[in-house]
Amino acid sequence: MAERTLRGARLGGQSFEDERGIEFAGRQQVGYKCKSGHAFEVTMSDEADIPALWECPKCGSEALSTQGILPDAKNEKPVRTHWDMLLERRSEKELEEILKERLELLRGGEIGPAHLHRANARKRVKAGA
């Protein structure tokens, strides 16, 4: 093994192959400019889909392509609240009836936290005595 090493070659670094006969992949320079005014170029393949936005290496904000490529408009759904989803399943009249039933059960001591029932039971005992 020691016979095959090259004298004077250092670890990790130097290739002794030349570049004759090697065909490099096609490249293009794509320019970007951020809101802060920083302009920079990114090297990409000729076959690559060029993104409209790229992160600025200086400030980290989004930079827009200088080639006129615009970002795709996102189709954002409107925010649905819990109330919106509830109204998809029930009408307001139904919800009012359910609320009335649950309040009657709560006030009657059939549902709810135990500490509320003890206080109501004491009041009922005093009122009945």
C-alpha positions in Angstrom: 0.0 0.0 0.0 2.8 2.4 0.9 4.4 1.9 -2.6 1.4 3.4 -4.3 1.3 6.7 -2.5 2.6 9.8 -4.2 5.3 11.6 -2.5 4.5 15.2 -1.7 0.7 14.8 -2.0 -1.2 16.1 0.9 -4.3 14.7 2.4 -7.7 15.7 1.2 -7.0 18.1 -1.5 -5.4 17.9 -4.8 -6.6 16.1 -7.9 -4.0 15.1 -10.4 -6.5 14.7 -13.2 -6.7 17.2 -16.0 -9.9 18.6 -17.5 -9.3 17.5 -21.0 -12.3 15.6 -22.5 -14.7 16.6 -19.7 -17.9 18.3 -20.8 -19.3 20.5 -18.1 -23.0 20.9 -17.5 -24.6 24.1 -18.9 -24.9 26.9 -16.4 -26.6 30.3 -16.2 -26.3 33.2 -13.9 -29.7 34.3 -12.4 -29.8 37.8 -10.9 -31.9 38.7 -7.8 -32.5 41.9 -5.9 -33.9 42.3 -2.4 -36.0 45.1 -0.8 -32.9 46.4 0.9 -31.2 47.0 -2.5 -28.8 44.1 -2.3 -28.2 42.6 -5.8 -26.6 39.2 -6.2 -26.4 36.3 -8.7 -26.9 32.6 -8.3 -25.4 30.0 -10.6 -28.0 27.5 -11.8 -28.2 24.8 -14.3 -29.5 25.6 -17.8 -32.2 23.0 -17.2 -33.3 24.3 -13.8 -36.7 25.9 -13.2 -35.7 29.4 -12.0 -37.5 30.4 -8.8 -39.0 33.8 -8.6 -37.9 34.3 -5.0 -34.5 33.6 -3.4 -33.2 34.4 0.1 -30.8 37.3 0.2 -27.4 36.2 1.5 -26.7 39.5 3.2 -29.9 40.4 5.0 -32.0 37.2 4.8 -35.1 38.8 3.3 -36.8 37.5 0.1 -35.2 38.7 -3.1 -37.1 39.0 -6.4 -35.7 37.7 -9.7 -34.4 40.5 -12.0 -35.4 38.5 -15.1 -39.1 39.4 -14.6 -40.2 36.1 -13.2 -43.1 36.8 -10.8 -44.0 34.5 -7.9 -47.2 32.4 -8.2 -50.2 33.8 -6.6 -51.2 31.6 -3.7 -54.9 30.6 -3.5 -55.4 31.0 0.2 -58.6 29.8 1.8 -60.4 32.3 4.1 -59.8 31.5 7.8 -62.5 29.3 9.2 -63.3 29.9 12.9 -64.8 27.4 15.3 -68.1 29.3 15.0 -68.1 29.0 11.2 -67.6 25.2 11.4 -70.3 24.9 14.0 -72.8 26.8 11.8 -72.0 24.4 9.0 -73.4 21.6 11.2 -76.3 23.3 13.1 -78.5 26.3 12.7 -78.6 29.1 15.2 -82.1 28.1 16.4 -80.8 24.6 17.2 -77.8 26.0 19.0 -80.1 28.2 21.1 -82.2 25.2 22.1 -79.1 23.1 23.0 -77.8 26.0 25.1 -81.1 26.3 26.9 -81.2 22.6 27.7 -77.6 22.6 29.0 -78.1 25.6 31.2 -81.2 24.0 32.8 -79.1 20.8 33.5 -76.3 22.9 34.9 -78.5 24.9 37.1 -80.3 21.8 38.3 -77.0 20.3 39.4 -77.1 17.3 37.0 -73.9 18.4 35.1 -70.9 20.6 35.8 -68.1 20.8 38.4 -68.8 19.3 41.8 -68.0 22.4 43.7 -70.9 24.2 42.1 -73.3 21.4 43.1 -72.3 21.5 46.7 -73.0 25.2 46.9 -76.4 24.8 45.2 -77.2 21.9 47.5 -76.5 24.0 50.6 -78.7 26.8 49.3 -81.5 24.3 48.6 -81.2 22.8 52.1 -81.4 26.2 53.7 -84.3 27.3 51.5 -86.2 24.1 52.3 -85.6 24.2 56.1 
